[in-house]
Amino acid sequence: MIQSYKQKPRLQETYDTIIIGSGMGGLTTAAILSKEGQKVLVLERHYTAGGFTHIFKRKGYEWDVGIHYIGEVQRENSMLKKLFDYVTDGELKWADMGEVYDRIIIGDQHFDLVKGVKNFKNQMISYFPEEEKAINKYVDLVFMAVKTSKNYYISKAISPFWNNLLGWFLRKPFYKFADKTTY
Ligand SMILES: Cc1cc2nc3c(=O)[nH]c(=O)nc-3n(C[C@H](O)[C@H](O)[C@H](O)COP(=O)(O)OP(=O)(O)OC[C@H]3O[C@@H](n4cnc5c(N)ncnc54)[C@H](O)[C@@H]3O)c2cc1C
């Protein structure tokens, strides 16, 4: 149950877990812990819950402040899909973004970002043929960074004992990418 700032909070004496912040991270953690039987309190300093999932309206258009699409949910066995299915009891249905998921317009030129890794690379190469090598290298690097990030996040979730023992080895490959500047 979400209580708004207009209501006087009805707090209980004790909670198993108190979570500060009601963005996707806080709410997902709260949902998982509640499903596991914990009594959870989520505290939010804004007047409504949701963090970067909020939207606002101007001149008849709807804008998102953060999240506008989520990747990996089309793959049945992806971690994200499993997570969303778990916290929503499989009720959340996903809408496909279509072939062109983003369009960048600069002056009278436009650049489509298209679905699928191979299609994406080919589309970018069609705009910038002289950059073919760099485009391929960039996309491969993104995938390598994502791959190494999994162990980084695992190191954040394991107990302090295992973290002391293995944490550095789990995190190190990711730092190779995360510590680099864009230059
Ligand atoms: C412009 C933009 C576009 C993005 N687009 C995408 C996208 O398309 N797809 C995608 O997957 N990700 C996207 N992201 C990233 C995504 O929005 C974030 O990774 C995600 O929302 C972070 O969730 P969170 O729960 O960690 O934090 P947040 O959503 O930031 O929530 C944190 C909450 O904690 C509250 N809070 C903070 N401090 C306190 C305090 N002391 N006491 C009480 N409450 C507190 C805040 O008010 C807020 O509600 C985008 C981000 C931005 C900025």
Ligand as a Chemical Component Dictionary entry (heavy atoms), coordinates in Angstrom:
data_LIG
# 
_chem_comp.id                   LIG 
_chem_comp.type                 NON-POLYMER 
_chem_comp.pdbx_formal_charge   0 
_chem_comp.three_letter_code    LIG 
# 
loop_
_chem_comp_atom.comp_id 
_chem_comp_atom.atom_id 
_chem_comp_atom.alt_atom_id 
_chem_comp_atom.type_symbol 
_chem_comp_atom.charge 
_chem_comp_atom.model_Cartn_x 
_chem_comp_atom.model_Cartn_y 
_chem_comp_atom.model_Cartn_z 
_chem_comp_atom.pdbx_ordinal 
LIG C1  C1  C 0 17.434 10.873 -18.595 1  
LIG C2  C2  C 0 17.526 9.408  -18.207 2  
LIG C3  C3  C 0 17.054 8.449  -19.081 3  
LIG C4  C4  C 0 17.108 7.111  -18.727 4  
LIG N1  N1  N 0 16.591 6.167  -19.574 5  
LIG C5  C5  C 0 16.560 4.876  -19.235 6  
LIG C6  C6  C 0 15.935 3.914  -20.061 7  
LIG O1  O1  O 0 15.378 4.221  -21.093 8  
LIG N2  N2  N 0 15.952 2.621  -19.667 9  
LIG C7  C7  C 0 16.539 2.233  -18.493 10 
LIG O2  O2  O 0 16.499 1.037  -18.200 11 
LIG N3  N3  N 0 17.141 3.121  -17.684 12 
LIG C8  C8  C 0 17.156 4.424  -18.010 13 
LIG N4  N4  N 0 17.740 5.353  -17.185 14 
LIG C9  C9  C 0 18.346 4.879  -15.957 15 
LIG C10 C10 C 0 17.261 4.585  -14.931 16 
LIG O3  O3  O 0 16.331 5.647  -14.911 17 
LIG C11 C11 C 0 17.901 4.420  -13.556 18 
LIG O4  O4  O 0 18.966 3.502  -13.622 19 
LIG C12 C12 C 0 16.898 3.903  -12.543 20 
LIG O5  O5  O 0 15.675 4.592  -12.633 21 
LIG C13 C13 C 0 17.510 4.046  -11.166 22 
LIG O6  O6  O 0 16.582 3.581  -10.239 23 
LIG P1  P1  P 0 16.893 3.744  -8.715  24 
LIG O7  O7  O 0 15.782 3.099  -7.966  25 
LIG O8  O8  O 0 18.272 3.278  -8.425  26 
LIG O9  O9  O 0 16.931 5.326  -8.458  27 
LIG P2  P2  P 0 15.852 6.488  -8.707  28 
LIG O10 O10 O 0 14.835 6.134  -9.732  29 
LIG O11 O11 O 0 16.672 7.716  -8.888  30 
LIG O12 O12 O 0 15.091 6.578  -7.318  31 
LIG C14 C14 C 0 15.697 7.070  -6.169  32 
LIG C15 C15 C 0 14.583 7.560  -5.262  33 
LIG O13 O13 O 0 15.121 7.803  -3.975  34 
LIG C16 C16 C 0 14.586 9.013  -3.469  35 
LIG N5  N5  N 0 15.519 9.492  -2.474  36 
LIG C17 C17 C 0 16.801 9.848  -2.662  37 
LIG N6  N6  N 0 17.358 10.204 -1.491  38 
LIG C18 C18 C 0 16.402 10.053 -0.543  39 
LIG C19 C19 C 0 16.375 10.270 0.859   40 
LIG N7  N7  N 0 17.453 10.710 1.526   41 
LIG N8  N8  N 0 15.239 10.003 1.531   42 
LIG C20 C20 C 0 14.128 9.565  0.860   43 
LIG N9  N9  N 0 14.107 9.340  -0.468  44 
LIG C21 C21 C 0 15.221 9.589  -1.172  45 
LIG C22 C22 C 0 14.449 9.891  -4.698  46 
LIG O14 O14 O 0 13.514 10.930 -4.479  47 
LIG C23 C23 C 0 13.953 8.881  -5.734  48 
LIG O15 O15 O 0 12.546 8.752  -5.751  49 
LIG C24 C24 C 0 17.673 6.713  -17.501 50 
LIG C25 C25 C 0 18.148 7.699  -16.620 51 
LIG C26 C26 C 0 18.066 9.030  -16.959 52 
LIG C27 C27 C 0 18.562 10.065 -15.980 53 
# 
loop_
_chem_comp_bond.comp_id 
_chem_comp_bond.atom_id_1 
_chem_comp_bond.atom_id_2 
_chem_comp_bond.value_order 
_chem_comp_bond.pdbx_ordinal 
LIG C1  C2  SING 1  
LIG C2  C3  SING 2  
LIG C2  C26 DOUB 3  
LIG C3  C4  DOUB 4  
LIG C4  N1  SING 5  
LIG C4  C24 SING 6  
LIG N1  C5  DOUB 7  
LIG C5  C6  SING 8  
LIG C5  C8  SING 9  
LIG C6  O1  DOUB 10 
LIG C6  N2  SING 11 
LIG N2  C7  SING 12 
LIG C7  O2  DOUB 13 
LIG C7  N3  SING 14 
LIG N3  C8  DOUB 15 
LIG C8  N4  SING 16 
LIG N4  C9  SING 17 
LIG N4  C24 SING 18 
LIG C9  C10 SING 19 
LIG C10 O3  SING 20 
LIG C10 C11 SING 21 
LIG C11 O4  SING 22 
LIG C11 C12 SING 23 
LIG C12 O5  SING 24 
LIG C12 C13 SING 25 
LIG C13 O6  SING 26 
LIG O6  P1  SING 27 
LIG P1  O7  DOUB 28 
LIG P1  O8  SING 29 
LIG P1  O9  SING 30 
LIG O9  P2  SING 31 
LIG P2  O10 DOUB 32 
LIG P2  O11 SING 33 
LIG P2  O12 SING 34 
LIG O12 C14 SING 35 
LIG C14 C15 SING 36 
LIG C15 O13 SING 37 
LIG C15 C23 SING 38 
LIG O13 C16 SING 39 
LIG C16 N5  SING 40 
LIG C16 C22 SING 41 
LIG N5  C17 SING 42 
LIG N5  C21 SING 43 
LIG C17 N6  DOUB 44 
LIG N6  C18 SING 45 
LIG C18 C19 SING 46 
LIG C18 C21 DOUB 47 
LIG C19 N7  SING 48 
LIG C19 N8  DOUB 49 
LIG N8  C20 SING 50 
LIG C20 N9  DOUB 51 
LIG N9  C21 SING 52 
LIG C22 O14 SING 53 
LIG C22 C23 SING 54 
LIG C23 O15 SING 55 
LIG C24 C25 DOUB 56 
LIG C25 C26 SING 57 
LIG C26 C27 SING 58 
# 
